[in-house]
Amino acid sequence: GALASPDPARAFNPFGDGSHTNRAILEEIRSQQELRTHSTVTSLNVTASGPVFALPAGDVKLAIGADVRNHAFEANVRVGDGPLNRVHNDRDVQALFSELYVPLVGEETARRGLRKLELSLAARLENYSDFGETMTPRVGLAWSPLAGFSLRGSWAKSLRAPSLYDLNEVNNVVSQLPVSTPGTAPGFAMVLVQSGKNAQLQEERASSWTFGVDFTPEGISDLSLAVTYFNVEFRDRISELNFLDYDWLNDPSVAARVIFDPTAEQMSTACASGQFSSSLGLGVPCGSTPVAAIIDVRKNNGWFLRTSGVDFSAKYTLGDFRFGLLGSYLLDYSEAMLEGTPLTEMQGTQNNPVDLRMRGSTTWQRGRLAATGAVNFTDSYRDTQSQRHVSSWTTFDFGVAYTLGRTGAETRFALNVENAFDEMPPFLNNAFGLGYDAENGDLSGRIVSFQLRKNW
């Protein structure tokens, strides 16, 4: 191929404006790919709710419902002048759900140390045309021992089926790439890398529990405080690996994704899983060059993730002013490639959640006019790849609104400015050359919007 040719007349010169490379070679290297996708969701939902019978503490309430959904996804891919490759997938989902609210202790039955006790039970039964049937329950309990003070907790299970987009392999790529092997000649080995989506994905599951406290001090009715501890564990989590993040031939944590000394049958299967791309040059068929291993960085199940933290909020009203604070502090964000393998602490590192996020706001309202100012804070974190410190990020939002008309038929005009001072996210030495962390930053800059809302 042109990239590896010893013939100067056929070699590619990456420097200059292209005039130093044979034009025929440039045409040989140039390629074109077309990708078009179309996704639709159609749904119908019916619910009914209300009291079913009365207890001394209040009415027992029941909500029941059903919904049906159809998901459709279509992808069309054309490489160069080749034929159009069209893939269409769809999924039907039927669901039944219910929630029961039971007031065990209320105002009429309150006693010392037990002013209120409420129980909630919920369940959702879903049937997927491609994944079968599943049920997810939830239990909640709220207890108020004192006026203005309450405790609450919940436990739940959940399930997420892979999206049709994640199941679609039409745009997958199989690449032949070199990886470093220090201490051996020639210092690198060729591997075959499968990347993209995965038609064999299964559902990911999670279990969670929370414990919270709500406090409204007596005598300061305009002040409310809330703190919630959360703990969530994900199993069979759907994720994909970054090829540049691992020492694939020596790191035992990724051994499940590596096939060493693959057989001809394994090579054939891997080569058939996507469009082939080789770093050796053009015209090299997939599988024609021996490789040390096949590496699978496609989306896969198997990840185990444990996360816990504290959400907090405060609200206070003073005359025409309302003050608010929302935040989340992450205590743990650990993951393992497979359940049962050692966990790696990931919070506060690049492309992962930071330790602390907060938003403080102040709203002034007098009559029909209101103005709001807010500050958003994202904590600093560590770049473990470059061993650098990534700075925190603070932005400001402002808004003003005016309302006309009578209550219930208002017309509201609002002008909002997000990131008013056009503060760019901090620099990250991203392995892909992006220069910032897309999970913890946004390049949109200042956004000005105008909103008109009419009620009738």
C-alpha positions, 0 to 999 in steps of 0.5 A: 500500500501507499503508506508502507511502500519503499517506492518513493513514487508511491510513498505518501508524504504527510508534510506540506500541501499534498503537492509532494505526493503522487496525485494517483496515490492521494486518490488511492488513499482518499475514501468516503463513507455515508452514514444515515440513521433514523429513530422513532418511538411511538407510545400510548399510556393510560393511567388511573389513580385515586383513593380506594378506602379510608384508614384512621390515618387517611385515604389509601391511594392506588395508581395503576396504568399500562403503556405500550411502546414501539421503538424503531431504528434504521441505519444506512451505510455506504463506503465509497462507491460500494452498495448501500448497507441497510439495517432495520431493527424494531422493538415492542414493549408492553408494561403494567405498573401500579403504586400503592400509598398507605398512611399508617399514622397521620394527624388523627392518630399521631402520638409522641415520637410518631407524628406521621408514618407512610408506606409506598409500594410500587411495581412495574411489569414489562415485556420486551419483544426481544428480551422477554419479561421482567418485574422491578419493585420499589418500597418507600417509607417516611417517618416523622417523629417531630414537627418539622422533622422527617426521615425517609428511605427507599429500596428499588430494583431497575432494569435497562435494555440496550438501545437499538442503536447499541445493538446495531453493528452496521458501522462497526470497524475491525482495525489492525493496529500495533501495540507496544511490547517493550523489551522485545524485537521489534518493540511492538506487536500487531493486534486486531481490534473490534470496535463499535456496537454489539448485537449480543448485548443483554440488559443491565440491572441495578439495585438502589437504596436511599436514606434522607432527612427533611428539616423545617425549623420551628419558627423559621417556616420559610427555611427548608433543608434536605439531605439524601444519601444514595447507594446504587449498584449496577450489574452487567452494565453496558460500557465500551473500553478506550483502546488507548487506556490499557496495556492490552497484552499485559494487563490482567484486568482486561484479559476477558476482552483479549484472545491470544494467538487466535485460530483461523476460525476466530480471525474469520469471525472477528474480520466479519464483524465490521469494516476492515481498516489496516495501519499497514497500508491499503489492499491488505485483506483482514486476516492475511497478516498474523496477529498476536491477539484479537482485542474486543473494545465493542460495547459489552455487558459485564461491568460492575459499578458501585456509586454512593454519595449525598444530595443536599438542598436548601431553600429560604424565602426572605421578603421578595427574595428566594434563595436556593442551593442544590448540590451533590457530593460523591463518596464513591464511584468504583467499577470493575470490568467483571463482578467479583474482580477488584474495584477501581476508584474512578470519581474525580478523574477524567471522563468520570463524575467529579466529587462535588457539583453545586448550584446556588440561585437567588430570585427576586420577584415583585408583582409581575416582574422576576429576576434570577441569578445563579452560579454553577460549580464543578469541582476540580479533578485529576487527569490520571493519564497525563498526571495533571490537575484539571481546574474547577469550572464556574459559570453564571446564569441570569434571567428576567421574566415578566407576566401579563394577564390574569391567573390561569391565563397568563402570558409570560415573557422570559429572557435567559442567559446561560454561561453569561461570561462565556467561560470555557471548560478547563483544558484536559489533555484528551487522548483524542485531541478534543482538549476538554472533558465532554463528560464534565464540560460543555463547549457551547459557551454563552447561550441566550434564549427568549421564551414566550409562554401562554396559558389558557 
